[in-house]
């Protein structure tokens, strides 16, 4: 008998593995949302964080509370505003079980993502002063928000977008490759 191992939760301390039985191959366990006491990911209508509508951990009312509680810097460049939105939307990510620790209630953000935010936002005004005067790096910026910083098993919005694009376009890519392959025999 062949069993497939699917990681359900991973952290620095422990990793829980769920072993799929043969009858479960086509129905793997659903993702869960530790920020919301492990409720399941589902499709939800969202006005903010819309990129998570199809597979979301959050509701629009929960997003409204999060966005209302955060004081954003002034003079935001569009890229800075977009990256801060992505960071605040982590509560909606269907992959939050990989980077949110429910026990310590901490978010683990990838250092590269922190650096990207800092680079885009360093000239924004926070409490009357540019962010670059408050913090010298993306690491300092994220640590000041009490985020854990890591190189893997962390929130990296760019990786999320790439993985979603690949998974949603695999069938389209297959068709294109198939057409290219047939083209050599037709022409």
C-alpha positions in Angstrom: 0.0 0.0 0.0 1.3 3.5 -0.9 0.6 6.4 1.4 1.0 10.0 0.6 2.1 12.4 3.4 0.6 15.9 3.4 2.0 18.5 5.8 -0.8 20.2 7.7 1.2 22.4 10.0 4.8 23.2 10.2 6.7 25.3 12.7 10.2 25.5 14.1 9.2 23.3 17.0 7.0 20.7 15.4 5.5 19.4 12.2 2.2 17.6 12.0 1.8 15.2 9.1 -1.5 13.8 7.9 -1.2 10.5 6.1 -3.7 10.1 3.3 -5.3 6.7 2.8 -5.7 5.6 -0.9 -9.4 6.7 -0.9 -8.3 10.2 0.1 -5.9 10.9 -2.8 -8.5 12.9 -4.7 -9.9 14.6 -1.6 -6.9 15.9 0.5 -7.6 17.6 3.8 -8.8 21.1 3.6 -6.6 24.1 4.6 -7.4 25.7 7.9 -7.1 29.2 9.4 -5.2 29.4 12.7 -5.8 33.1 13.1 -9.5 32.2 13.3 -9.3 29.2 15.6 -8.7 26.8 12.7 -11.9 27.3 10.7 -11.7 26.0 7.2 -10.8 28.1 4.1 -13.8 28.9 1.9 -15.0 31.2 -0.9 -16.1 34.6 0.5 -17.2 37.9 -1.1 -14.5 40.5 -0.3 -14.1 44.2 -1.1 -10.6 44.3 0.2 -8.0 41.6 -0.2 -10.0 40.4 -3.3 -7.2 38.2 -4.5 -8.2 35.8 -1.7 -12.0 35.7 -2.6 -11.9 32.1 -4.0 -10.0 30.7 -1.0 -10.2 32.9 2.0 -9.8 32.6 5.8 -11.4 36.0 6.5 -14.7 37.8 6.0 -15.2 41.4 4.9 -16.2 42.5 8.4 -13.0 41.1 9.8 -11.0 42.9 7.2 -12.8 46.1 8.0 -11.8 45.8 11.6 -8.1 45.1 10.7 -7.9 48.1 8.3 -9.7 50.4 10.7 -7.2 49.6 13.5 -4.1 50.3 11.5 -2.7 53.8 11.2 -1.1 54.1 7.7 1.8 56.4 6.9 1.1 59.5 4.8 2.4 60.3 1.3 2.3 56.7 0.2 3.6 55.7 -3.2 1.2 53.3 -5.0 3.7 50.4 -4.6 4.0 51.1 -0.9 0.3 51.2 -0.4 -0.1 48.0 -2.4 2.5 46.1 -0.3 1.0 47.3 3.0 -2.4 46.1 1.8 -0.9 42.7 1.1 0.7 42.6 4.5 -2.5 43.5 6.3 -4.4 40.9 4.2 -2.4 38.0 5.6 -5.4 37.1 7.8 -7.2 36.1 4.6 -4.5 33.9 3.2 -5.5 30.3 2.7 -1.9 29.4 3.5 -1.7 31.2 6.8 -1.3 27.9 8.6 2.3 27.9 7.3 3.2 31.4 8.7 0.9 32.2 11.5 1.6 30.7 15.0 -1.7 30.4 16.8 0.0 29.7 20.2 2.2 32.8 20.2 -0.2 34.7 18.0 2.6 35.9 15.8 3.0 36.3 12.0 6.2 35.2 10.4 7.1 37.4 7.4 9.8 36.6 4.9 12.8 38.9 5.2 12.7 39.6 1.5 9.1 40.8 1.8 10.0 43.0 4.7 12.9 44.5 2.7 10.6 45.0 -0.3 8.1 46.9 1.9 10.8 49.0 3.4 12.3 49.9 0.1 8.9 51.0 -1.3 7.8 52.8 1.9 10.9 54.4 3.3 9.9 57.9 2.2 6.4 57.7 3.5 5.7 59.9 6.4 4.9 58.3 9.8 4.3 60.5 12.8 5.7 63.5 10.9 8.9 61.8 9.9 9.9 59.6 6.9 10.0 55.9 7.8 13.7 55.6 6.9 14.4 57.8 10.0 12.5 55.4 12.3 13.9 52.2 10.8 17.2 51.4 9.0 16.0 48.2 7.3 13.1 46.0 6.4 14.1 43.8 9.3 13.7 46.6 11.8 10.5 47.7 10.1 8.8 44.3 10.5 10.2 43.6 14.0 8.8 46.9 15.2 5.4 45.5 14.2 6.2 42.4 16.3 6.4 40.1 13.3 8.8 37.2 13.4 11.3 37.2 10.5 12.4 34.1 8.6 13.7 32.9 5.2 11.1 30.2 4.7 7.8 29.1 6.2 6.9 32.7 6.2 4.5 35.1 4.5 5.8 36.2 1.1 3.0 37.6 -1.0 5.0 37.4 -4.2 5.3 33.6 -3.8 1.6 33.4 -3.2 0.8 35.2 -6.4 3.2 33.1 -8.5 1.9 29.8 -7.1 -1.7 30.9 -7.7 -1.0 32.0 -11.2 0.8 28.7 -12.0 -2.0 26.6 -10.5 -4.8 28.5 -12.2 -3.1 28.6 -15.6 -1.7 25.0 -15.8 -4.4 23.8 -18.0 -4.0 26.8 -20.3 -0.3 26.2 -20.4 -0.9 22.6 -21.3 -3.1 23.6 -24.2 -0.6 26.0 -25.5 2.2 23.5 -25.3 0.0 20.9 -27.0 -0.8 23.3 -29.8 2.9 24.1 -30.3 3.7 20.4 -30.4 0.9 19.8 -33.0 2.1 22.8 -35.0 5.3 21.0 -36.0 3.3 18.2 -37.6 0.7 20.4 -39.3 2.9 23.0 -41.0 
